[in-house]
Amino acid sequence: MAPHKTSPDDDGDDSMQDVDAMQVDSVDADQKTAIKDELEHMFDDDLDDESMVDASNTYKAGSGKASTTVISDILSASPSDPEVMLQFYSRLFPWRQLFRWLNHSELPSTDFANREFAFTLHNEAYLRYQCYPTFETLRRDVLKLNPSRFEIGPVYSARPRDRKQLPKGSFKPIEKELVFDIDLTDYDEIRTCCSKTKICIKCWQFVTMAIKVVDIALRDDFGFQHIMWVYSGRRGAHAWVCDKKARKLDDGKRRAIAAYFEVVKGGSQSGKKVNLDRPLHPHIRRSYDILKDDFKINILENQDPFQTERQAERLLQLLPDRQLNEALREKWDSTIERPSSDKWKDIDALASSGASKTIIPKVLLEHKQDIILEYTYPRLDAEVSKHLNHLLKSPFVVHPGTGKVCVPIDISKLEEFNPDDVPTVMQLLKEIDQWANIAKKEEDGDNSTPKVSDIDKTSLKPYHDLFSRFVQKLLNAEKSTFAEKAGATEKSVKIKTEGVDF
Amino acid sequence: MLGRDAIRQQRRDERKTRHGNKLDLSSTPKDTLPYPHRLNFYTVPPKDEVSLEEFEQWAIDRLRVLGEIETCLFRNSTPQETDATLRKLLDKYLPLNSNLSIPESERSNPRRFQGLTNERKRDHYSHFILRLAFARTEDLRRRFTMTEGILFKHRFMTDNTVERAEFMDSLDLNSEAVSDAEKGQLAEELKAVLVSGSKMPAEKARQLFEQEQYLKVEWDRVSDLVESRKVFLRRGYAYVPNSMLLSLVMAEFSKRLDESLIKTARYLPRLDEDDRLIPILNHLSKGFTAPEYTTTTTSLTGEAITAAQIDTLSAHFPLCMKNLHSAVRRDKHLRHFGRLQYGLFLKALGLSIDEALLFWRTAFSKFTDEQFNKEYRYNIRHSYGLQGAGRNYKPLSCQQILMDHPPGSGDNHGCPYRHFSFENLTVAMGRLLGVEERGVVMGVKMDVEAKKYHLACNRVFEHLHEKELKKKEGGARETITHPNEYFDRSWGLKNPKKEVKDEDVAME
């Protein structure tokens, strides 16, 4: 009904131009070699990460550009510089793991081949409906097109490239990971430290809190297990829920999950945005228990959101009792810029001192809980989660604005994650360069030392290992469900005999 | 053609297995009757012949009912109002009586069921006839499933408990009962969900919970209950209290109907040879038109409007559009759904694509040309059907604005009567429409509290056009259900029967 936006952000640094039909000549021309290549690699079991990531050396013949550049020459360039990107894609991007992740098995299947990739090129053209039989062909095309970033869409019922040759209605999306998008712009009205695209460790805590709450609910409530959190490169994070059941959800069910997480409601004119029924739903109760301590530190102390008179007035608007508000206003008038923590304590102090005759303690408590949730509960961009065919930026892509790599976040060390520590593409290339220098000095002509892959030379390694472990777990689970299938067929046959149509 | 015979044979076989031996008189009537239950899940298509007259009449009768349901939806009627409307209509056009309408002593006599069987047959056949009429497009299918779902729900709710339980048993719902031990373990969580929002005293809540029995199903089978957090979830399973089984049944009903309609659509081309049925079916599907807003784009002035006129024309805008207009002037920007809601409204006023691009370009003055072309041009052209899918999008109705895409932080779209807090609504009415009279504001408050958002909007409209409406006394005051309708009527009242040209608009 509505023209759906396909890029993750509404008005941020995203763009969409209609080049959907635009065919880059080189892509088609390359098709033949691609197929040949694919056949070769299909039987190439020995191909491992080491030889993959280091393929920049063997790639010399194919693309002159990529190899002849000396890293130190481009280190002064901007992260979105095409030359830098090319180096990154050819030397550091984990192609093989990406393939295993999306393919759900080692043997090339339609899970990967019918998957849509969409490229944003350096001239801002947006190229949709690309697809590849193997990671080698994908990698080849990325090196050829050298996009500033690329996104991952759904698996379709047929190859996305063939969509125009297919009868109407037979080309449709059939599965995609359930995804979530947390973006700090949705917190602009309550974060005081930064605004717009700026971010610091204080406001990153909004993201940390959101991840905690969503992650545990996805596991304990919905029973999902394969959840990968990825830093979005600037001011947010994405979740990829990869369980088979999650991938198969239709839009209606995705909408249900998105709504389950919708607690902060309303636009710029809505007043109080959290209005929950009591007793709280167990999910909200658990979230509240997680968030209430964070509220004290992350919000009251670090954000200090009620400091100015105008901000304090906003707090009063959220409280239920007029007499209490009068008393608070009076107190705060005489102590201008009293820190938020103290103001928050004042509420209970004045309430119990009998400043208001009309106050009902239970109502006040509930309103205080609502306020805590309004300032801490996840604010998800629900549209991203609701649609099976929504595209989302691939993990390990470089954010063109910051140069930071979209690395997976280790959920067991969530509190330690700091976006400032995330390596930029320039830093990584420098690390490769430095490694080479050190190695040269140490080796001094000795060729016997084993070859080290480029990723292992850099601070991207821990993130890459994290991703590999995640993928391996997913693949193990896929294998066991495959085995279960044999037992399940009997049941499905029974169902099918029902309902012949009129 | 080979396939067709095979299908016929398959149906014959199936009928045999399902209806079995009708001659076996030794069993109770319930087993031998073609329709033992009042309710029908419509899994088995009808087999017997009907006359063309019956075919058409039965379908038309059912269509009346479905059409009325859609009108209720559109008016945002409460469930109680819808039920009252339906009860009357169903008695007249589609009666469906309970087995209990037959005295108990005579229930063993199959002949006494003849009347009920006829009712149920009509219900059964008319449902399948309309499937044929409404399977052809996605839009018709969606509306058919929705209205049939509401009809089924109404009947399910009015069914007596014994018969309902029997009917439930006949469906295989693939759920597992929650043991008392498990129920005890999860008592705190289950109880919290059960009594949430009811404000009932603790003792009553405890009793209610004790009486309740639970079923465990995979969460996605009751996704509507998950959506509204009405069930407790644990490790992928939803704990559904017996009192909420309806939701489970409804989800199953819609799911099966959706699937069958898609299959029916696939078989439709084979019907093309039948020149007796096709005209009837076409006619039927045309009779099921939603009360949608339709207008020729240049109905007002006879000429297309321009970007420069929008500020003056906004005097006739409903509050939602007024709000978007003032937001775009204030922020020099609108977010996605705001652009969509406002852009399509303006498009239906008669704003051409060129004028629309001009309007948005000048309105988004904080952006450079390059940014604008990159971020927004495509979107605007898309809404005119010039980009991407090439669809000609219709302006959003009140129903869509109320139900779809509730605004989030930073959003300005939606219906102010629904999505604003009352304080902000009062301010907005005063600032944007100049409505400050206490009587009107209190009336709006009452409407909003009763969730009659369209009534609130109509109340404001009537207040703003009091003088003009008085002059035009006699004409029925129809409820406005579309922002563009609001505009058209406001314009019409303020500019009575006068050929207006562009200059006049500009001079206003």
Contacts between the chains, C-beta under 8 A, distances in Angstrom:
chain1	res1	chain2	res2	distance
A	1	B	393	7.6
A	1	B	400	7.5
A	1	B	404	7.5
A	2	B	337	7.5
A	2	B	340	5.6
A	2	B	393	7.4
A	2	B	404	7.6
A	2	B	405	7.6
A	3	B	340	7.2
A	3	B	379	7.1
A	3	B	382	4.5
A	3	B	383	5.9
A	3	B	388	6.6
A	3	B	389	7.1
A	3	B	391	7.6
A	3	B	393	6.7
A	5	B	336	5.8
A	5	B	379	7.6
A	10	B	335	5.5
A	10	B	336	4.7
A	11	B	333	7.3
A	11	B	335	6.2
A	11	B	336	7.4
A	11	B	375	6.7
A	14	B	375	7.8
A	15	B	374	4.7
A	15	B	375	6.0
A	16	B	378	5.6
A	16	B	379	7.9
A	17	B	374	7.2
A	17	B	378	5.9
A	18	B	378	5.8
A	18	B	387	5.1
A	18	B	388	6.4
A	20	B	388	7.1
A	124	B	374	6.3
A	185	B	410	7.7
A	186	B	408	7.0
A	186	B	409	5.7
A	186	B	410	7.3
A	188	B	409	7.7
A	188	B	410	7.1
A	189	B	409	5.8
A	189	B	410	7.4
A	220	B	234	6.9
A	220	B	235	6.8
A	221	B	219	7.9
A	221	B	233	4.0
A	221	B	234	6.8
A	221	B	235	7.8
A	222	B	219	6.3
A	222	B	233	6.6
A	222	B	236	5.7
A	223	B	219	7.8
A	223	B	234	8.0
A	223	B	235	4.2
A	223	B	236	2.6
A	223	B	237	7.3
A	224	B	236	7.7
A	245	B	220	7.9
A	245	B	236	7.7
A	249	B	220	6.8
A	252	B	223	6.1
A	253	B	220	4.9
A	253	B	223	4.8
A	255	B	223	8.0
A	255	B	227	6.8
A	256	B	220	7.6
A	256	B	223	3.8
A	256	B	224	6.8
A	256	B	226	4.8
A	256	B	227	3.9
A	257	B	226	7.2
A	259	B	227	4.3
A	259	B	228	7.2
A	260	B	226	5.6
A	260	B	227	6.5
A	260	B	229	6.1
A	264	B	409	7.3
A	265	B	406	6.7
A	265	B	408	7.7
A	266	B	406	7.8
A	266	B	407	6.8
A	266	B	408	7.6
A	266	B	409	7.5
A	266	B	419	6.4
A	266	B	421	7.7
A	267	B	407	3.4
A	267	B	408	6.6
A	267	B	409	6.8
A	267	B	410	7.2
A	267	B	411	4.2
A	267	B	412	6.1
A	267	B	413	7.5
A	267	B	414	6.3
A	267	B	419	6.0
A	268	B	409	6.9
A	268	B	410	6.1
A	268	B	411	7.0
A	268	B	412	6.4
A	269	B	323	7.9
A	269	B	412	7.7
A	269	B	416	7.2
A	269	B	419	7.4
A	269	B	420	4.7
A	269	B	421	7.1
A	269	B	424	4.2
A	269	B	425	7.9
A	269	B	428	6.9
A	270	B	407	7.7
A	270	B	419	6.3
A	270	B	420	6.3
A	270	B	421	5.5
A	270	B	424	7.1
A	271	B	420	7.7
A	271	B	421	2.9
A	271	B	423	6.2
A	271	B	424	5.9
A	272	B	421	6.8
A	273	B	409	7.6
A	277	B	196	4.6
A	277	B	197	3.3
A	278	B	196	6.8
A	278	B	197	7.2
A	278	B	199	8.0
A	279	B	191	7.8
A	279	B	192	4.1
A	279	B	195	6.9
A	279	B	196	5.7
A	280	B	192	6.7
A	280	B	196	7.5
A	281	B	192	6.8
A	281	B	193	6.0
A	281	B	196	6.3
A	281	B	229	4.6
A	281	B	232	7.8
A	282	B	189	4.2
A	282	B	192	6.1
A	282	B	193	6.8
A	282	B	232	5.8
A	283	B	229	6.8
A	283	B	233	7.1
A	284	B	229	7.6
A	285	B	192	7.1
A	379	B	408	7.5
A	379	B	409	6.6
A	382	B	408	7.2
A	383	B	405	7.8
A	498	B	43	6.3
A	499	B	43	5.3
A	499	B	44	7.9
A	499	B	256	7.0
A	499	B	259	7.7
A	499	B	260	6.2
A	500	B	7	7.2
A	500	B	10	6.1
A	500	B	11	6.0
A	500	B	14	6.1
A	500	B	45	7.0
A	501	B	45	6.7
A	501	B	260	5.8
A	501	B	263	4.4
A	501	B	264	5.2
A	501	B	267	6.1
A	502	B	45	3.8
A	502	B	46	7.5
A	502	B	128	4.7
A	502	B	131	5.9
A	502	B	132	6.8
A	502	B	260	7.8
A	502	B	264	6.1
